[in-house]
Amino acid sequence: MRIVPQPSVRKTCLAQVTVARVETHLTRRPVLYQPSIVIVLQGQKRGYIGDRVCTYDADNYFVTAISMPFECETFASEENPLLAITINIELPVLRELVLQMDIKPKRDKVTEASYATPLTADILDPIERLMAILAPASENSPEALCDLKVLSGQILREIYYGVLKGPQGNALYALATRHGHLSDMNSVLEHIHDKFASEISVDDLARSLNMSATMFHQHFKELTATSPLQYIKSLRLHKAKILMVQDDLNASEASEKVGYNSLSQFSREFKRMFGNSPTEEVAKTRALYGMDQGAVEELLVSR
C-alpha cells in the first residue's frame, strides 16, 4: 500500500481509519479490538475467540460489533507482508444509515458479536476508492484533501451498508437498532470501559439489565467468549500496557491507574496474560513495531 510503505501501524487523515503493514509472523497474543471492520488486503490474521477461530484475509473480512478481548495471530513475511485497513465503527452514523434503509432489522437472535465473512465487491470497491484518496491525502495534496473531505463520508457509509447487507449483518443491525441482548450488553461494556479503574460489581451490572446473575453471565459469555470478571481484568491489563508503552509509566504507576492495589498481583496477572513481565513486554512491543508513541494506542486496542 502506498500509504504505508514500511512496517508500521498508523492513523490516517480520517480519525476512524487506521492502516497497517506487518512483515513478520506475530505469534498468538492477546489483543483488544474496538467495534470495527477489518479488511486484510494481503497476508492473513487468525482470531481465537473462545472455541471459535476466525480467519480474515484477502477473501474474508472481520467485524466486531462490541469491544472484544481475544487472541490473534498474524501471518506475514517480507515477501508477503500483511496489509490491513481498520475502520472503527461510528455508532451514530450506523444508526442513521439503518433508519434510511428500506429493510426491516433482522430479528434473529445474535449469538456472535464478532465474525469473519466473505469479502464481496460491495465492500471491496469502496475500500479501494477510499485508499485511492487516502494515499495522496496523507501527502497533504490540497486536491486530495478536498476529495477526502467531500467523498470519505459517503464511501464509509457504503462500506457500512455492504456489511449490513452481508450474510452476517445481524450484529450491526442489533447494535444500531438497540434490539436485543447485544445492544443491552454493549451499554454494559461501555460502562465497564468508562469505569474500568474503579470497583465494578457484576451483580450491579446484571441488575442494570434486569437480569439474574446467572442469566447475565450466560449472555455476557455468549457474546464476548469470556466472563465479566475476566473481561474487566483483560481490559485493565491492556490499558496498563498502553500507559507503559505510550506514556512511559512504570509498572507501579500503571497498575495503580488501572485499579490494582497490589503491584505483585498486577505483575503476576500481566505475565500470565502477555507471557512477559511488564518491562519485557514494553521493550518487546516498542522494538517490534519501531513506531512513534502516538500510534501505539491504535496498535494495542484496535489490532
ZALUM-402314 format. One record per residue (C-alpha): residue number from 1; residue in one letter; x, y, z. Coordinates in Angstrom, 2 decimals. Layout:
N
+-----+----+---------+---------+---------+
!   i ! aa !       X !       Y !       Z !
+-----+----+---------+---------+---------+
! NUM !  a !       X !       Y !       Z !
...
+-----+----+---------+---------+---------+
This chain:
303
+-----+----+---------+---------+---------+
!   i ! aa !       X !       Y !       Z !
+-----+----+---------+---------+---------+
!   1 !  m !    0.00 !    0.00 !    0.00 !
!   2 !  r !    1.37 !    3.39 !   -0.98 !
!   3 !  i !    0.03 !    4.90 !    2.24 !
!   4 !  v !    2.07 !    2.53 !    4.41 !
!   5 !  p !    5.29 !    1.52 !    2.54 !
!   6 !  q !    7.18 !    0.46 !    5.67 !
!   7 !  p !    6.20 !   -1.85 !    8.56 !
!   8 !  s !    4.02 !    0.19 !   10.90 !
!   9 !  v !    0.54 !    0.78 !   12.22 !
!  10 !  r !   -0.57 !    4.33 !   11.62 !
!  11 !  k !   -3.53 !    6.62 !   11.74 !
!  12 !  t !   -4.71 !    8.19 !    8.50 !
!  13 !  c !   -6.24 !   11.57 !    7.74 !
!  14 !  l !   -9.55 !   10.03 !    8.84 !
!  15 !  a !   -9.65 !    9.57 !   12.60 !
!  16 !  q !  -11.62 !    6.32 !   12.40 !
!  17 !  v !   -9.36 !    4.67 !    9.79 !
!  18 !  t !   -6.02 !    3.00 !   10.56 !
!  19 !  v !   -3.70 !    1.18 !    8.16 !
!  20 !  a !   -1.11 !   -1.45 !    8.96 !
!  21 !  r !    1.82 !   -3.20 !    7.32 !
!  22 !  v !    3.47 !   -6.15 !    9.06 !
!  23 !  e !    6.39 !   -8.09 !    7.59 !
!  24 !  t !    6.89 !  -10.82 !   10.17 !
!  25 !  h !    4.88 !  -13.63 !   11.71 !
!  26 !  l !    3.36 !  -12.50 !   15.01 !
!  27 !  t !    2.54 !  -15.43 !   17.25 !
!  28 !  r !   -0.78 !  -15.78 !   19.02 !
!  29 !  r !   -1.12 !  -12.94 !   21.51 !
!  30 !  p !   -3.82 !  -11.02 !   23.43 !
!  31 !  v !   -5.48 !   -8.12 !   21.63 !
!  32 !  l !   -8.38 !   -5.81 !   22.35 !
!  33 !  y !  -10.48 !   -4.71 !   19.39 !
!  34 !  q !  -12.81 !   -1.74 !   19.40 !
!  35 !  p !  -16.09 !   -2.12 !   17.46 !
!  36 !  s !  -14.64 !   -2.18 !   13.97 !
!  37 !  i !  -14.43 !   -3.57 !   10.44 !
!  38 !  v !  -11.05 !   -5.05 !    9.46 !
!  39 !  i !  -10.18 !   -5.64 !    5.81 !
!  40 !  v !   -6.98 !   -7.57 !    5.11 !
!  41 !  l !   -5.82 !   -6.95 !    1.54 !
!  42 !  q !   -2.80 !   -9.24 !    1.81 !
!  43 !  g !   -1.49 !  -11.70 !    4.36 !
!  44 !  q !   -3.68 !  -13.32 !    7.00 !
!  45 !  k !   -4.89 !  -12.87 !   10.56 !
!  46 !  r !   -6.41 !  -15.55 !   12.73 !
!  47 !  g !   -8.54 !  -14.63 !   15.72 !
!  48 !  y !   -9.13 !  -17.09 !   18.56 !
!  49 !  i !  -12.45 !  -16.20 !   20.22 !
!  50 !  g !  -13.43 !  -18.79 !   22.79 !
!  51 !  d !  -13.80 !  -22.06 !   20.88 !
!  52 !  r !  -14.06 !  -20.29 !   17.52 !
!  53 !  v !  -11.29 !  -19.49 !   15.06 !
!  54 !  c !  -11.92 !  -16.55 !   12.71 !
!  55 !  t !   -9.63 !  -16.26 !    9.68 !
!  56 !  y !   -9.56 !  -12.94 !    7.88 !
!  57 !  d !   -7.52 !  -12.47 !    4.76 !
!  58 !  a !   -7.89 !  -11.30 !    1.16 !
!  59 !  d !  -11.09 !  -13.35 !    0.87 !
!  60 !  n !  -12.71 !  -12.65 !    4.26 !
!  61 !  y !  -13.14 !   -9.53 !    6.37 !
!  62 !  f !  -13.65 !   -9.32 !   10.12 !
!  63 !  v !  -16.29 !   -7.41 !   12.07 !
!  64 !  t !  -16.81 !   -6.95 !   15.78 !
!  65 !  a !  -19.86 !   -5.07 !   16.97 !
!  66 !  i !  -18.57 !   -4.74 !   20.53 !
!  67 !  s !  -15.21 !   -4.21 !   22.23 !
!  68 !  m !  -13.64 !   -7.67 !   22.27 !
!  69 !  p !  -10.56 !   -9.05 !   24.01 !
!  70 !  f !   -9.29 !  -12.22 !   22.34 !
!  71 !  e !   -6.10 !  -13.68 !   20.93 !
!  72 !  c !   -4.80 !  -13.03 !   17.43 !
!  73 !  e !   -2.06 !  -14.46 !   15.23 !
!  74 !  t !   -0.65 !  -12.64 !   12.20 !
!  75 !  f !    0.81 !  -14.45 !    9.21 !
!  76 !  a !    3.17 !  -12.26 !    7.18 !
!  77 !  s !    6.69 !  -12.07 !    5.78 !
!  78 !  e !    8.88 !   -9.58 !    3.92 !
!  79 !  e !    7.90 !  -11.29 !    0.66 !
!  80 !  n !    4.20 !  -11.35 !    1.55 !
!  81 !  p !    3.53 !   -8.56 !    4.07 !
!  82 !  l !    0.22 !   -8.17 !    5.83 !
!  83 !  l !   -1.64 !   -5.11 !    4.54 !
!  84 !  a !   -4.75 !   -4.23 !    6.51 !
!  85 !  i !   -7.27 !   -1.44 !    6.99 !
!  86 !  t !   -9.29 !   -1.00 !   10.19 !
!  87 !  i !  -12.41 !    1.18 !   10.30 !
!  88 !  n !  -13.66 !    1.93 !   13.80 !
!  89 !  i !  -17.46 !    1.89 !   13.80 !
!  90 !  e !  -19.19 !    5.21 !   14.46 !
!  91 !  l !  -22.49 !    4.27 !   16.07 !
!  92 !  p !  -24.40 !    7.50 !   15.21 !
!  93 !  v !  -23.54 !    7.07 !   11.53 !
!  94 !  l !  -24.53 !    3.41 !   11.64 !
!  95 !  r !  -27.88 !    4.23 !   13.27 !
!  96 !  e !  -28.63 !    6.98 !   10.77 !
!  97 !  l !  -27.91 !    4.61 !    7.90 !
!  98 !  v !  -30.14 !    1.86 !    9.28 !
!  99 !  l !  -33.02 !    4.32 !    9.67 !
! 100 !  q !  -32.69 !    5.23 !    5.99 !
! 101 !  m !  -32.66 !    1.63 !    4.80 !
! 102 !  d !  -35.96 !    0.32 !    3.50 !
! 103 !  i !  -35.31 !   -3.01 !    5.16 !
! 104 !  k !  -36.68 !   -4.17 !    8.48 !
! 105 !  p !  -34.00 !   -5.03 !   11.04 !
! 106 !  k !  -33.27 !   -8.71 !   11.21 !
! 107 !  r !  -34.84 !  -10.36 !   14.24 !
! 108 !  d !  -32.68 !  -13.45 !   14.51 !
! 109 !  k !  -31.01 !  -13.77 !   17.87 !
! 110 !  v !  -27.40 !  -12.59 !   17.71 !
! 111 !  t !  -25.11 !  -15.09 !   19.39 !
! 112 !  e !  -21.83 !  -13.96 !   17.82 !
! 113 !  a !  -20.85 !  -10.29 !   18.08 !
! 114 !  s !  -17.60 !  -10.89 !   16.19 !
! 115 !  y !  -17.13 !  -12.87 !   13.00 !
! 116 !  a !  -15.28 !  -13.29 !    9.70 !
! 117 !  t !  -17.29 !  -13.44 !    6.49 !
! 118 !  p !  -16.54 !  -13.45 !    2.73 !
! 119 !  l !  -15.38 !  -10.17 !    1.23 !
! 120 !  t !  -17.57 !   -9.03 !   -1.65 !
! 121 !  a !  -17.43 !   -6.25 !   -4.23 !
! 122 !  d !  -19.98 !   -4.30 !   -2.16 !
! 123 !  i !  -17.23 !   -3.73 !    0.37 !
! 124 !  l !  -14.02 !   -4.10 !   -1.64 !
! 125 !  d !  -14.96 !   -1.48 !   -4.26 !
! 126 !  p !  -15.49 !    1.38 !   -1.77 !
! 127 !  i !  -12.40 !    0.26 !    0.17 !
! 128 !  e !  -10.32 !    0.66 !   -2.98 !
! 129 !  r !  -11.82 !    4.09 !   -3.62 !
! 130 !  l !  -11.13 !    5.11 !   -0.03 !
! 131 !  m !   -7.50 !    4.06 !   -0.31 !
! 132 !  a !   -7.19 !    5.89 !   -3.62 !
! 133 !  i !   -7.96 !    9.20 !   -1.91 !
! 134 !  l !   -6.29 !    8.45 !    1.44 !
! 135 !  a !   -2.84 !    7.88 !   -0.08 !
! 136 !  p !   -2.43 !   11.31 !   -1.75 !
! 137 !  a !   -4.22 !   13.00 !    1.16 !
! 138 !  s !   -1.58 !   11.59 !    3.51 !
! 139 !  e !    0.97 !   13.51 !    1.44 !
! 140 !  n !   -1.01 !   16.74 !    2.02 !
! 141 !  s !   -2.08 !   17.18 !   -1.58 !
! 142 !  p !   -4.66 !   20.04 !   -1.46 !
! 143 !  e !   -6.80 !   18.43 !   -4.14 !
! 144 !  a !   -6.70 !   15.05 !   -2.41 !
! 145 !  l !   -7.56 !   16.59 !    0.97 !
! 146 !  c !  -10.56 !   18.22 !   -0.67 !
! 147 !  d !  -11.58 !   14.87 !   -2.20 !
! 148 !  l !  -11.25 !   13.25 !    1.21 !
! 149 !  k !  -13.37 !   15.89 !    2.90 !
! 150 !  v !  -16.14 !   15.66 !    0.30 !
! 151 !  l !  -16.14 !   11.94 !   -0.52 !
! 152 !  s !  -14.95 !    9.98 !    2.52 !
! 153 !  g !  -18.20 !   10.16 !    4.49 !
! 154 !  q !  -20.23 !    8.64 !    1.69 !
! 155 !  i !  -17.60 !    5.97 !    1.00 !
! 156 !  l !  -17.60 !    4.92 !    4.64 !
! 157 !  r !  -21.40 !    4.74 !    4.58 !
! 158 !  e !  -21.12 !    2.45 !    1.54 !
! 159 !  i !  -18.83 !    0.15 !    3.50 !
! 160 !  y !  -21.22 !    0.07 !    6.47 !
! 161 !  y !  -24.08 !   -0.61 !    4.07 !
! 162 !  g !  -22.22 !   -3.51 !    2.47 !
! 163 !  v !  -21.57 !   -5.05 !    5.90 !
! 164 !  l !  -25.20 !   -4.57 !    6.98 !
! 165 !  k !  -26.44 !   -6.31 !    3.82 !
! 166 !  g !  -23.95 !   -9.14 !    4.21 !
! 167 !  p !  -24.70 !  -12.63 !    5.49 !
! 168 !  q !  -23.53 !  -11.69 !    8.99 !
! 169 !  g !  -25.08 !   -8.21 !    9.19 !
! 170 !  n !  -27.24 !   -9.14 !   12.17 !
! 171 !  a !  -24.76 !   -7.95 !   14.78 !
! 172 !  l !  -24.51 !   -4.41 !   13.41 !
! 173 !  y !  -28.29 !   -4.30 !   12.91 !
! 174 !  a !  -28.84 !   -5.28 !   16.53 !
! 175 !  l !  -26.31 !   -2.71 !   17.72 !
! 176 !  a !  -27.78 !    0.11 !   15.63 !
! 177 !  t !  -31.42 !   -0.59 !   16.43 !
! 178 !  r !  -30.94 !   -1.16 !   20.17 !
! 179 !  h !  -32.54 !   -4.56 !   19.63 !
! 180 !  g !  -31.93 !   -7.49 !   21.93 !
! 181 !  h !  -29.19 !   -8.60 !   24.25 !
! 182 !  l !  -26.32 !   -7.38 !   22.08 !
! 183 !  s !  -27.35 !   -3.73 !   22.39 !
! 184 !  d !  -28.01 !   -4.19 !   26.11 !
! 185 !  m !  -24.63 !   -5.81 !   26.57 !
! 186 !  n !  -22.93 !   -3.06 !   24.60 !
! 187 !  s !  -24.27 !   -0.50 !   27.09 !
! 188 !  v !  -22.77 !   -2.59 !   29.89 !
! 189 !  l !  -19.42 !   -2.77 !   28.08 !
! 190 !  e !  -19.42 !    0.99 !   27.59 !
! 191 !  h !  -19.94 !    1.37 !   31.35 !
! 192 !  i !  -17.07 !   -1.04 !   32.05 !
! 193 !  h !  -14.78 !    0.90 !   29.71 !
! 194 !  d !  -15.72 !    4.16 !   31.44 !
! 195 !  k !  -15.23 !    2.80 !   34.97 !
! 196 !  f !  -12.61 !    0.08 !   34.48 !
! 197 !  a !  -10.24 !    1.55 !   37.09 !
! 198 !  s !  -12.96 !    1.55 !   39.76 !
! 199 !  e !  -14.57 !   -1.29 !   41.66 !
! 200 !  i !  -17.20 !   -2.83 !   39.38 !
! 201 !  s !  -19.93 !   -5.04 !   40.80 !
! 202 !  v !  -21.04 !   -7.77 !   38.41 !
! 203 !  d !  -24.26 !   -8.09 !   40.38 !
! 204 !  d !  -24.95 !   -4.38 !   39.80 !
! 205 !  l !  -24.30 !   -4.85 !   36.07 !
! 206 !  a !  -26.81 !   -7.70 !   36.00 !
! 207 !  r !  -29.40 !   -5.65 !   37.87 !
! 208 !  s !  -28.95 !   -2.77 !   35.39 !
! 209 !  l !  -30.32 !   -5.12 !   32.71 !
! 210 !  n !  -32.96 !   -6.62 !   34.98 !
! 211 !  m !  -31.25 !   -9.99 !   34.76 !
! 212 !  s !  -30.32 !  -12.57 !   37.32 !
! 213 !  a !  -26.61 !  -13.02 !   37.90 !
! 214 !  t !  -26.77 !  -16.42 !   36.20 !
! 215 !  m !  -28.57 !  -15.10 !   33.13 !
! 216 !  f !  -26.21 !  -12.13 !   32.90 !
! 217 !  h !  -23.13 !  -14.37 !   32.98 !
! 218 !  q !  -24.65 !  -16.57 !   30.29 !
! 219 !  h !  -25.42 !  -13.71 !   27.89 !
! 220 !  f !  -22.12 !  -11.95 !   28.61 !
! 221 !  k !  -20.05 !  -15.02 !   27.84 !
! 222 !  e !  -22.18 !  -15.85 !   24.80 !
! 223 !  l !  -21.27 !  -12.53 !   23.17 !
! 224 !  t !  -17.74 !  -11.90 !   24.49 !
! 225 !  a !  -16.47 !  -15.50 !   24.89 !
! 226 !  t !  -15.28 !  -14.63 !   28.40 !
! 227 !  s !  -16.67 !  -13.99 !   31.86 !
! 228 !  p !  -17.41 !  -10.47 !   33.16 !
! 229 !  l !  -14.57 !  -10.60 !   35.69 !
! 230 !  q !  -12.09 !  -11.89 !   33.12 !
! 231 !  y !  -13.19 !   -9.18 !   30.68 !
! 232 !  i !  -12.58 !   -6.46 !   33.28 !
! 233 !  k !   -9.18 !   -7.92 !   34.16 !
! 234 !  s !   -8.18 !   -8.14 !   30.49 !
! 235 !  l !   -9.27 !   -4.55 !   29.88 !
! 236 !  r !   -7.26 !   -3.27 !   32.85 !
! 237 !  l !   -4.13 !   -5.11 !   31.72 !
! 238 !  h !   -4.45 !   -3.82 !   28.15 !
! 239 !  k !   -4.93 !   -0.28 !   29.44 !
! 240 !  a !   -1.89 !   -0.66 !   31.68 !
! 241 !  k !    0.19 !   -1.79 !   28.72 !
! 242 !  i !   -0.89 !    1.29 !   26.76 !
! 243 !  l !    0.11 !    3.55 !   29.66 !
! 244 !  m !    3.53 !    1.93 !   29.89 !
! 245 !  v !    4.26 !    1.90 !   26.16 !
! 246 !  q !    2.67 !    5.20 !   25.21 !
! 247 !  d !    3.08 !    7.36 !   28.33 !
! 248 !  d !    6.27 !    5.75 !   29.65 !
! 249 !  l !    4.75 !    4.91 !   33.03 !
! 250 !  n !    6.43 !    2.22 !   35.10 !
! 251 !  a !    4.56 !   -0.88 !   36.24 !
! 252 !  s !    3.75 !    0.54 !   39.65 !
! 253 !  e !    2.27 !    3.74 !   38.22 !
! 254 !  a !    0.32 !    1.95 !   35.50 !
! 255 !  s !   -1.07 !   -0.72 !   37.82 !
! 256 !  e !   -2.38 !    1.93 !   40.22 !
! 257 !  k !   -4.03 !    3.91 !   37.42 !
! 258 !  v !   -5.95 !    0.89 !   36.15 !
! 259 !  g !   -7.25 !   -0.09 !   39.57 !
! 260 !  y !   -4.76 !   -2.54 !   41.07 !
! 261 !  n !   -3.91 !   -2.20 !   44.76 !
! 262 !  s !   -1.10 !   -4.77 !   44.64 !
! 263 !  l !    1.87 !   -4.44 !   42.29 !
! 264 !  s !    2.80 !   -8.10 !   42.78 !
! 265 !  q !   -0.71 !   -9.22 !   41.79 !
! 266 !  f !   -0.61 !   -6.93 !   38.76 !
! 267 !  s !    2.79 !   -8.28 !   37.68 !
! 268 !  r !    1.63 !  -11.90 !   38.05 !
! 269 !  e !   -1.56 !  -11.36 !   36.08 !
! 270 !  f !    0.23 !   -9.28 !   33.43 !
! 271 !  k !    2.81 !  -12.02 !   32.84 !
! 272 !  r !    0.13 !  -14.71 !   32.79 !
! 273 !  m !   -1.74 !  -12.82 !   30.06 !
! 274 !  f !    1.08 !  -11.47 !   27.89 !
! 275 !  g !    3.77 !  -14.08 !   28.58 !
! 276 !  n !    6.30 !  -11.42 !   29.60 !
! 277 !  s !    6.92 !   -9.19 !   32.58 !
! 278 !  p !    5.67 !   -5.59 !   32.15 !
! 279 !  t !    9.21 !   -4.34 !   31.45 !
! 280 !  e !    9.89 !   -7.11 !   28.93 !
! 281 !  e !    6.56 !   -6.63 !   27.16 !
! 282 !  v !    7.01 !   -2.87 !   26.79 !
! 283 !  a !   10.51 !   -3.29 !   25.35 !
! 284 !  k !    9.34 !   -6.04 !   23.01 !
! 285 !  t !    6.39 !   -4.01 !   21.74 !
! 286 !  r !    8.49 !   -0.93 !   21.04 !
! 287 !  a !   11.24 !   -2.92 !   19.35 !
! 288 !  l !    8.82 !   -4.99 !   17.29 !
! 289 !  y !    6.95 !   -2.10 !   15.76 !
! 290 !  g !    9.53 !    0.69 !   15.92 !
! 291 !  m !    6.65 !    3.12 !   15.87 !
! 292 !  d !    6.02 !    6.59 !   17.21 !
! 293 !  q !    4.20 !    6.67 !   20.51 !
! 294 !  g !    1.17 !    8.42 !   19.01 !
! 295 !  a !    0.31 !    5.28 !   17.10 !
! 296 !  v !    0.82 !    2.84 !   19.95 !
! 297 !  e !   -2.73 !    3.01 !   21.29 !
! 298 !  e !   -4.12 !    2.33 !   17.80 !
! 299 !  l !   -1.98 !   -0.81 !   17.67 !
! 300 !  l !   -2.83 !   -2.07 !   21.13 !
! 301 !  v !   -6.58 !   -1.55 !   21.14 !
! 302 !  s !   -7.51 !   -1.96 !   17.50 !
! 303 !  r !   -5.32 !   -4.65 !   16.06 !
+-----+----+---------+---------+---------+
